[in-house]
Each structure stands twice: as structure tokens, then as C-alpha cells.
Amino acid sequence: MCSETNGQDLVAPILSVEPEIITKTGSVRLNCQTPVPVTECFYSFGKLPSKNMPCRHSLNGSALLSLLSRVSPGEVSVACFYLNLTASPQSESKVIHVQDLGPPTLSVYPPVITEYTTVTLYCQPPHYVSASRCSFYSLSGLKFGGSSCVQTLRGSDLLKKRHPPVEEQIKCYYFENESPSPHSNKTTVAVKGICSFNLFAKQNEFCHCAKNYIRHHHHNNNNVPNNSTFIELWNNNKPRDNHEPKSCRKCDCEDSHLR
């Protein structure tokens, strides 16, 4: 004699949600894994009546909240079951965290550069966000092209016809599905002048005007060497009064106005 299948004979499905933390514009993938083939599954959100949906289904955070007639972010519990003559036991509940877009974290390296060196900007969204693109700008009104969340700028990009020293305060924000995030913390990048005759300066560079002086007085040689050879050339070619050229006197790390 055949016995009819009842709910107690059925095995509960296994529910997976990925990711467990999303934003209103981000999506969560629901997968109700059943032990037998079925055409659809039933999902229970919170204390609401179950809804029939494909066993694999995606919802964004706003749609998930609207099912519960909610607007504010929060936690949403979900479980699933299937039908095979009768209803199966419910799966274990999972909790989905719906959050607002959080601000990114901006970091720069190195924070001090010259007109001729570069700084790399890192706009890091929160770990639960899948950012499609980022945008950087300075509080003085400069905007930087490109959509990558990691960008490299030259000092000259920050000067824009100004003379060092210049400090720019930079911020960034990202987009998730074309929705802009709050803006990041502000971070300062300083563009300094090239060090004057300080051969032990941290950036190991020489005053631009001194090189021009050597080029002009050393047979118009455009290939001015560095390091010890440069020192020898400077010592042999500097003015007879043993002073640097007048235009180079303020060429130092802090306030060079010479290019």
C-alpha cells in the first residue's frame, strides 16, 4: 500500500544569501537549494506571508525593504521552503543587513611631492560596497579625470600654473549602480619646491635654476649630470664671488618660485 508524502518526510532546503551586507542600491542573491527538482520556491521575509519566487533570485536593498513596507535601513530575516505534494520544512533563517552607502576612506602616498614627482590617491569604499567608479576633487575646485578608485597625479596637475609651495585638500566619493556615496575625509597633498643645493635632501633633487646656470655657463650642455659630478661642475662654474646666482637664493625646499 502506497503512503502519501507528507511535510515531515521532506528534507528542509538550504538557504544561502550572498552577500549578507548590502546597501539600498546593492543586490543580494538568494539561493534556496532543494533536495528534489522544483519549479519554484517560497520565501518568507520577516513575519510576512510567504512569496513564491524562483529558487535563485536577486533583490536590491530597496526592493527588500519595500517588501516589509520599510524605508530605513536595517536587518531583514529570510527563510525558504518548497512544495512537493506538501510543503517542506523551512530552511534555517538568514539575516540580511541593509545599510546606507557609507563614505569611502581616502589615503594618499606620498603626501609631499614636487612638481615633477607623483602622488597616488586611493579611494577605498566600505567592504560591503561594490563600487562601479570613483571621483576625486580638491576643495579649491580642481577636478581630476578618470573613474578608477586608484589614481596617480603629478605635482604639476595640482599646481595649475601656481608656484610651490602649494597644499591641496582632496576628497573623493564613489558610485554604486550610479548612486553617489557620501564624500570621504579630506586629505592634504603638499607640492614643495625642489631643494636648493641640498644634496642630502630627502628627495635627492637639485635646484632647477642651478642646473640652468650650469647649462648656460658650461658650454650650453643640456645633459647636466647628478651627484658628485654635479657638485664638481657647480664648484668649478659658480660665480667668482662664491655666491649662488641671485635668482637662486630662495630656491629651497619650502619656497621655490622657480621653474
C-alpha positions in Angstrom: 0.0 0.0 0.0 1.4 3.3 -1.1 1.9 6.0 1.6 1.4 9.7 0.6 4.3 12.0 1.0 3.8 14.5 3.9 5.8 17.5 5.0 7.6 15.6 7.8 9.1 13.2 5.1 10.6 16.1 3.1 14.0 17.5 3.8 14.4 21.2 4.5 16.1 23.2 1.9 19.4 25.0 2.4 19.2 28.8 2.0 22.3 30.9 1.1 22.4 34.6 0.8 25.3 36.5 -0.8 26.4 39.0 0.4 24.9 39.3 3.8 25.5 43.1 4.0 24.2 45.3 1.2 23.1 48.9 0.5 19.8 50.1 -0.8 21.2 50.1 -4.3 23.2 46.9 -3.9 21.9 43.4 -4.6 21.6 40.2 -2.6 21.5 36.8 -4.3 19.1 34.3 -2.7 19.6 30.6 -3.4 17.1 28.1 -1.9 18.8 24.7 -2.6 16.2 21.9 -2.6 16.9 18.2 -2.4 14.5 17.5 -5.3 13.9 19.4 -8.5 11.1 22.0 -8.2 9.9 24.8 -10.4 9.7 27.5 -7.7 10.4 28.2 -4.0 8.6 30.2 -1.3 10.4 32.8 0.6 9.3 34.3 4.0 10.6 37.8 4.8 10.2 38.7 8.5 6.7 37.8 9.6 5.1 38.4 6.2 3.2 35.7 4.3 5.5 33.7 2.1 6.0 34.7 -1.6 6.6 32.3 -4.4 9.8 33.2 -6.4 12.4 31.4 -8.4 14.7 29.3 -6.2 17.6 31.5 -7.3 16.6 35.1 -7.1 18.2 38.5 -6.7 16.8 41.6 -4.9 18.3 45.0 -4.3 18.2 46.6 -0.8 15.3 49.0 -1.6 13.1 46.2 -3.0 13.9 44.1 0.1 12.8 46.9 2.4 9.7 47.7 0.4 8.5 44.1 0.9 8.4 45.0 4.6 6.9 48.4 3.9 10.1 49.9 5.3 12.3 52.8 4.2 15.0 53.0 6.8 18.0 50.5 6.6 18.0 47.6 9.0 18.0 43.8 9.3 15.7 41.6 7.3 15.3 37.9 8.2 14.5 35.4 5.4 13.8 31.7 5.1 12.5 29.5 2.4 10.7 26.2 1.7 9.4 24.3 -1.4 6.4 22.2 -2.3 6.5 18.5 -3.3 2.8 17.5 -2.9 3.0 19.2 0.5 5.1 22.0 2.0 8.6 21.1 3.1 10.1 22.3 6.5 11.5 25.8 6.4 15.2 26.3 5.9 17.3 28.0 8.6 16.7 31.7 8.7 19.3 34.1 7.4 19.7 37.8 8.2 20.4 40.4 5.5 21.8 43.7 6.7 20.6 46.6 4.5 22.8 49.7 5.1 23.1 53.2 3.7 26.0 54.0 1.4 28.9 54.8 3.7 31.7 57.3 2.9 34.9 56.0 1.4 38.3 56.3 3.1 40.8 58.4 1.2 44.6 57.9 1.5 47.5 59.4 -0.4 51.1 58.4 -0.8 53.4 60.1 -0.6 51.7 63.2 1.0 54.6 65.5 0.0 55.8 65.7 -3.7 57.4 68.2 -6.1 56.2 69.5 -9.4 57.9 66.6 -11.2 57.1 63.7 -8.9 53.8 61.8 -8.4 51.2 61.0 -5.7 48.9 58.1 -5.7 45.3 58.6 -4.5 43.4 55.6 -3.0 39.6 56.0 -2.6 38.5 52.9 -0.6 34.7 52.2 -0.4 33.4 50.2 2.6 33.9 46.5 2.3 30.2 45.8 1.7 30.0 48.0 -1.3 30.7 47.1 -5.0 31.8 50.5 -6.3 31.5 51.0 -10.1 33.7 54.1 -10.2 35.2 56.8 -8.1 35.7 60.6 -8.5 38.4 62.8 -6.9 38.4 66.6 -6.4 40.1 69.3 -4.4 38.5 71.8 -2.1 40.0 74.6 -4.2 37.9 73.5 -7.2 40.3 71.2 -9.1 38.7 68.1 -10.6 40.7 65.1 -11.8 39.7 62.9 -14.8 39.3 59.2 -14.8 37.0 56.9 -13.0 39.4 54.5 -11.3 39.4 54.4 -7.5 43.2 54.5 -7.6 44.7 57.5 -9.4 48.2 58.9 -9.9 48.8 62.6 -10.3 51.9 64.7 -11.0 52.7 67.7 -8.9 52.1 69.8 -11.9 48.5 68.6 -12.0 48.0 70.1 -8.6 49.8 73.4 -9.3 47.8 74.5 -12.3 50.1 77.5 -13.2 50.7 78.3 -9.5 54.1 78.2 -7.8 55.1 75.9 -4.9 54.7 75.6 -2.1 51.0 74.6 -2.6 48.8 72.5 -0.4 45.7 70.9 -1.8 43.0 69.3 0.3 41.5 66.4 -1.6 38.3 64.4 -1.2 36.7 61.5 -3.1 33.4 59.7 -3.5 32.3 56.5 -5.3 29.2 55.3 -7.2 27.3 52.1 -6.7 24.9 51.5 -9.6 25.1 55.2 -10.4 24.2 56.3 -6.9 26.8 58.6 -5.4 28.2 58.0 -2.0 28.8 60.5 0.8 32.2 62.2 0.4 35.4 61.0 2.1 37.6 62.5 4.7 39.8 65.3 3.4 43.5 64.6 2.9 46.2 67.1 2.2 48.9 66.7 -0.6 51.7 69.3 -0.4 53.7 70.3 -3.5 57.1 71.7 -2.5 59.8 73.4 -4.4 62.9 71.5 -5.5 65.6 71.7 -2.8 68.4 74.2 -3.4 71.9 72.7 -3.4 70.9 70.4 -0.6 72.5 67.2 -1.8 71.2 65.3 1.2 67.6 66.4 0.9 65.1 63.6 1.3 64.1 63.7 -2.3 67.7 63.9 -3.5 66.9 66.6 -6.1 68.7 69.8 -7.1 67.6 73.4 -7.7 66.3 73.8 -11.2 67.8 77.3 -11.5 71.3 76.0 -10.6 71.1 73.4 -13.4 70.0 76.2 -15.8 73.0 78.2 -14.6 75.4 75.3 -15.3 73.8 74.6 -18.7 74.3 78.3 -19.6 77.9 78.6 -18.4 79.1 75.1 -19.2 79.1 75.1 -23.0 75.3 75.1 -23.1 75.4 71.5 -22.0 71.8 70.2 -21.6 72.9 66.9 -20.1 73.7 68.1 -16.6 74.9 65.2 -14.5 73.8 64.5 -11.0 75.5 63.7 -7.7 79.3 64.1 -7.4 79.8 65.2 -11.0 77.2 67.9 -10.5 78.9 69.1 -7.3 82.2 69.4 -9.2 80.7 71.3 -12.0 78.9 73.7 -9.6 82.1 74.3 -7.7 84.0 75.0 -10.9 81.4 77.1 -12.5 79.6 79.1 -9.8 80.1 82.9 -9.8 83.5 84.3 -8.8 82.1 86.0 -5.7 81.3 82.5 -4.4 77.6 83.1 -4.2 74.8 81.4 -5.9 73.1 83.2 -8.8 70.8 85.9 -7.5 67.7 84.2 -8.9 68.6 81.0 -7.0 68.9 82.5 -3.5 65.4 81.5 -2.5 65.4 78.1 -4.2 64.8 75.8 -1.3 62.5 73.1 -0.2 60.0 75.4 1.3 59.5 78.4 -1.0 61.0 77.9 -4.5 59.2 80.1 -7.0 61.5 79.0 -9.9 60.6 76.5 -12.5 
